């Protein structure tokens, strides 16, 4: 039997062919070799369709060096590509379309609004979804502000906290709003206070119609004034079953409306953050149990709706009453939260689980294709 081969599909970050997550790929290739799985990295730009070959990036753990080699298509593809505004991303879309018949461990999710609609179609998830609308006009923002003290405006395809605004009613100043957030480069914008009559004019410069959703703002400010939430990683294990790998708290930077690590936030232990947020022991324990069940249920349901998935990151909020709210689902999660809190075991498991799952998928297909003998 030939050795199973896994190709990690990614994108170059620029025209100089720089890659992100290189240490992650090195670790996965090393761990893959220990498991008996041949792993290489490639991008759509490395594919020679006419010859059916890939100019693969290979890492040698013994020498610590990267080399290239022309290789056939792998048995399985682990898609790590994130959205870019570039021709490279358009090339990815063409690759996915042309080679849709190949075995992908994970398929793309839809945008934030479509995922929200999908989850809201099941009664089980509705109590965990913040009030959310797709912005078709500025009137939608005003209507949400009529219902809630604060709202968030989020790009439906945004990542890493880019382009997110928080609009809240000014305390003690009737008819005005406080606006905070990040621009599309992830930089914190200067906080503003605007009369309600000027809100439409301000938002017109953000091109939000049809491209943003407006979401109920959950009070998540710690005594320090910083916002916080939780990042839960749910992955398929070596038996093809969904399992929570870990959950880590995140605390945002000063004046930030998000907790994203790339935006200056920091990771902290889930238990440590819950202890600070909710004083009741039993309520904290229920949050831990219920959030784990929610994470697995959401992952199973989204896979039913969108096709093959092998991992998801859920951004969760917990209000003071212990209610768990699902803020966002990320199909291409990073692992750095575990590194930041010093959880080496969870970090290693987060890298190994996609490899173990790939082996399970490969072996399952081999077994199904093996004809039975007459005596069986």
Steps between C-alpha positions, in 0.01 A plus 500: 500500500639843405558762764210745528580854384346819636540832322462816709345760270588859583556838332807715460467827689677702230664469159830404665334171598506561875289260703337543839487222761833352386582371854158333508565324170845389614352350815217329311738349245722374783206354693359353178820308437474347849144389420589355160343785306688677219420872520596782264392862448383661177304793359286523185791684336711184537264280296585394145159390377617381159746255654291419807787590730562731795827684569472408866672656798658230715653533844773269628486478882853351509665797330242768584492605135233553233532374144278473195413191302251420224242263642168342399181627662463381861239251617342770720504880523490702822388850399656775715428789261358819649325778310727748321432795274739383230530312175644216708161453664326501160745232395398301807131524405583365154703217656218402733254498211721303260605241758180473699503123433812457715478392862496813717500455879327836533286708267451880524226638719273776376513859627405602854144592406429173321645299790284698744189430293586132479542466877190706577298248300542250784316564826789352700732788407270803510550579872876518432486743206517877554232704325645549151397659168657542159533874434294597197468865605608736778148455635592146605774639724262753651238232565753284681616797706137550595500151653849481650732732691786408268547323165794366303544546128701216346605430139332176392834375363736671744762330714730599785285791623545703179239763428294440815310789661327522837225760527355567843263755648690771685447480875352822635484665156163439337490469122869426441713194437849385590684335210808283540658234286769397254558590138563246224872499589405391853617830653292645784311809383475811716184471715227742391183645647239592241149645516246243382426715196860460377516122530377435145757739357781330692397148399468595134878504482521135610301348210302270729188426293489130415859456621451531877282347764383687809501301821378551854786616723554274801640673812841336532714771660713382789564733797811614309276622217637242257265271310535124522369182341600137447653311208398134485669258260289201392664234282440157354706237682662181373163323504320757288315649798468865601676586825594819685878541492501797735350836591700810588398844621599812306528853638510791257752781483426838663228687304443196277145381428627150421720249678692374195860408575620650171341826612702518822287274717642240735402143580422383850367181655126442464463411867697805610281733294174333606603527865539874452173536310256268679532454879269197533690169473203296377418757233859495376497121479175507303653751257793266438277198444240677287757678283671169419170341398412806295833492319461135396134545401575807286787323325290193420213710368714724279669194351157358417410824323826590323688175447832368626655683795779390733530793741329822602577779743205649684516847652279490807376769737364438849284764663474554875202263526705217348325507164730378222488687170660397173662809348674348201617176337846479342576205267876571482600530866845583629654323799692785657253548788626174649860607463431833667351340810778242516276201431752290307280190508200673341727662242649166400157333486370785283771422244474122516124460480468601131777249423333220697170583336664491155634152574156387614342634180766333285474164675119510495503549124752218452282262704188594300682438172648165603285219347389226736615144437259217443559363848420826681 
